[in-house]
Amino acid sequence: MAVVITLLLVALLVAAVALVAVPSRPDGESPWVAFRRGLRARRDPDVEQAEAARAAAARPVDLSLADFLRATASEGDGYLHPDELAEDLRLARERAAHVLRVGRDTTRTHDTRADEPRSEDAHR
């Protein structure tokens, strides 16, 4: 029993030293002042803290997934429109083909002398 009391006193002493010895925060508030402010807020909570405590104490609503999905279903257009998606894919394919055609055409115009080695081939 004496060992437990001794350990408890040592723990309280370490906590007190930590509260006093820890340097103050950048906003200038010391740990001791923050500790006292927290105790006061626990005894006399402000409006936001009281509201948060009431929300935390509320009992959860037990609802199945099917009921939740039925209750939150919205009528109207969905996010995915297959016709628009098909049109976007077609346009992307045309642009890609155009870029490849233009790339091939510019490569052919630059390769006027096919007999001579290219500069990067000459360094090998």
N, C-alpha and C positions, 0 to 999 in steps of 0.2 A: 504494500500500500504506500509506503514511503517513497518507493521508486516511482510510482505513478504520479504522486504529488510533485516530486522533484522534476520529473520530465515535463509536467504541465507548467510549473514555474519557469523552467528554462525556455519552453516554447513561448510563453508570454513575454519573457524578457527579450528574446530574439525578435518577436514581432514589434515590441516597443522600440527597440534599437533600429529596426528597419524603417519604421515610420518616421523616426527623427533623423536618422543618418542619411537616408536617400536624398539626393539633391533634388531641388525643386524642378518642376516641369518648365518647358519653354514659355508657357503663358504666365509664369511667375507664381503659381499656386503650389504651396508645399504639400507633401503627402498628408501631414497632420490636418491641415485645413480641408483638404479634399475628403479625408476620413470623417471629419466632423460635419461637413456639408452633406455627406451621404447618410449619416445617422439622422440628421434633421429631416432630410427628404424622406427617409423611411417612416419617421413619426408623423410628419405632415406632408403627404405627397401633393404635388401640384396637379392641375387638371389633366395634363397629358399622362402623368404617371398613374393617376386614378383610372383614367379611361383604358390605359393599357392593361392594368390589373383586372378590370372588369372583362375585357376581351379575352384575357388569358384564362379567366375562371369560367367562361361560357362552356357549356357542354357541347361536344361536337355533334354534328348531325349525321346520323347513320343513313347513308344513301347508296343504293346499288349503282353500278356503272351504267347500266341500261337506263335507269331513271334519270341519272345525271345527264346523259346524252340526249334523252328525250326532252328534258327541261331546257337544255341550252341549244337545241337545234335551231338554226335560223333558216328562214325561207329566202329564196332568191338565188342569184348567181353564185356558183362556187368559185374557188380560186383558179381552177384549171379549166380552160376552154380548149377542147381538142381542135377545133377549126383554126383558132389563132395559133396554137402550137404547131400545127401542120404547116401553116403559112410561114411562120418564123423559121422552121426547119428548111423549107424550100428556099427562102431568101438566103439563109446562111449557106446552103449548098451552092447556090448561084454565085455568091460572093467568093466562096472558097475556090470555085472553078475559075472565076475571073482572075483571081490573084495568081493561081497556078499558071493560067494561060499567059498573063502579062509577064510573069517571072521567066517562063520558057522563051518568050519572044525577046526579052531584053538579054537573056543569056546568048541567044543565037546571034544577035547583032554585035555583041562584044566578042564573039568567037569568029572573027572574020578570017583570021589566019589559023586554021586548024592544024596546019603542018608544024608550026613552031611550038615548042614546049611552053607551057604556062609558066609564069614567074615562080609560083609555089612549087612546080615540078622541077624547075631548074636548080633549086636550093637543096634538093634531096640527093 
